[in-house]
């Protein structure tokens, strides 16, 4: 299934991919804690299940691949199209003008 992403969609997905990459890249915490936290985060990674059962590595690979595909597609867009998307994001309040340059770098 293919569909067109809006500027907001692309911005949100790129931000999410960075957050996921950072979250999944964090060092593994020892499971046997003396005082375990009262609450623990749980997420369903069955979509990324591999034969070896290495969910985290598969998820990180998918996030990196997704990010690369978005970057590749953006590199094929015209400057006018990218500028138009940036203006839409600024107008919608998703980014500020000061971080516009940072968005274009990532």
Buried (B, 14 or more C-beta within 10 A) or exposed (E): EEEEEEBEEBBBBBBEBEEBBEBBEEEEEEEEEEEEEEEEEEEEBEEBEEEEEBBBEBBBBBBBEBBEEBEEEBEEEEEEEBEEBBEBBBEEEBBEEEEBEEBEEE
